[in-house]
Amino acid sequence: MNGSEDILVYLHSSILARLYKAFPSISPLDSNNFCNKMLRLVQSDAYMNNINLGPLTFVVNFYATATGKTNYLEPTNLESYFKKRTNGNVLYIDIQGNIFDPTLFKNINLSNLEDVAESSEENDFLYVFVKGIELKITNKGKILKDIPDFFSLNRVGHIKTLLPITEYRKLFARHYETEIKSERGIEYWQNKSKYELISAPENKFRKKLANFLENNLSGGFIDEECRNNNTTDRNDVRVITVPNHDVYIIEIKWVGKSNGANYDGTIAHVKANEGLEQLNLYIDAEPRCLSGILLIYDARKEPEEFKWNTSIEDWKHNISNPPIVLHLDPESSSEKAKQIVKSERKND
C-alpha cells in the first residue's frame, strides 16, 4: 500500500467520523468522495509545484450546490488558479469542488489557523486550510482534524497498528511507552530531583493523550472539548465510536507535587477518589456511556496503592476496574543503567 492509500485508510477512521458528527445530513458517500479528492489534490503536482505561493483555504459549503462550472478539486483547474490569482487565498466551493460566486470571500486572506478559526465561527462551512504539507480541517472554530504531514502519515498515524477504544488498556500502555515514560514525548517535570511537576500538568497530560488517541484510535473520534477548551474545569477526554456513537469517558487525574500544588501523601488518595466521583457524575449525565475510565498520572516519589472510599466491587458496572495508573519516573533508563553498573562494580 503506497503512502497516498495509507492516508485514505486513515481518513476513513478519523476525518469521515468527524464530518458525520459536524454534518450528519451529508451522505457518507459524498463525504468519502470529497476526502479522497482533497487528499489527492494536495499530493498532486498542481499543488506541489506551487506550494511556495502561500497557504490555501478551501471553504466548503455542504448545504448548497454551486453554479460555477469550474471544479477546484481537479488538479488542472487548481494549477490554472495559481497562475492567474492576484488577491486572496480562499476557494469557496461545494462538496463536489465546484466554485461559488467569490463575492462572499472576495479579497479575504486567511493566512494562518487563527484567521481560519475566527472566520469559521461565523458560519456552518467546513474550512480546509493547507499550508506546505500541513492540512487542518476546521468547523465552527474547532479543529476537526490536524495532519502535520500528509506525505508521512505513517510517522504520525500508525496506520497498521490502530486499535479500537475497547482495547483502551493496550492503547494507554502504548501511550505510556511511546510518550510518557522518561518524558519521551512530553516534558512534564519542573524539578526532577525534587519530584516536582510543572504547573497545571493536567493540561499537558490531557492534550497529549487526546493527540495520541487521534493518531492511534480506530472506529471512533475524540470529542474536541478537551483540546479546544482552555479552562481547567473539564479534564475528561471523551471517545465516541462509529457508527454506534457509544461514549467512553476518560477522567484524568495526577498525584504528587507540582510547581504550585501538592497532592502527595493522604491528599493523593483524596484526588484519586475525586476522579471516581467525577466519573460517576459524567456517567449519570451521559446515557450512551459504555465505560468510564479513571487514568492517574502518578508522580509520587514513594507510590502506594490507592485507598478507595468504597469497595471496588461497589463501583458502577461501567467504571473500568481497576483504574489505570501511569507511574512517572524522573530518572531516565540510561541513568538507571549507570547506577546498576556502579553497583555491580562495588560488589566486584
Secondary structure, 3 states (H helix, E strand, C coil): CCHHHHHHHHHHCCHHHHHHHHCCCCCHHHHHHHHHHHHHHHCCHHHHCCHHHCCEEEEEECCCCCCCCCECCCHHHHHHHHHHCCCCCEEEEECCCEECCHHHHCCCCCCCHHHHHHHHCCCCCEEEEEECCEEEEEECCEEEEEECCCCCHHHHHCHHHCEEHHHHHHHHHHHHHHHHHHHCCCCCEEECCCCEECCCHHHHHHHHHHHHHHHHEECEEECCHHHHCCCCCCCEEEEEECCCCCEEEEEEEEEEEECCEEECCHHHHHHHHHHHHHHHHHHHHCCCEEEEEEEEEECCCCCCCCCCCCCHHHCCCCECCCCEEEECCCCCHHHHHHHHHHHHHHHC
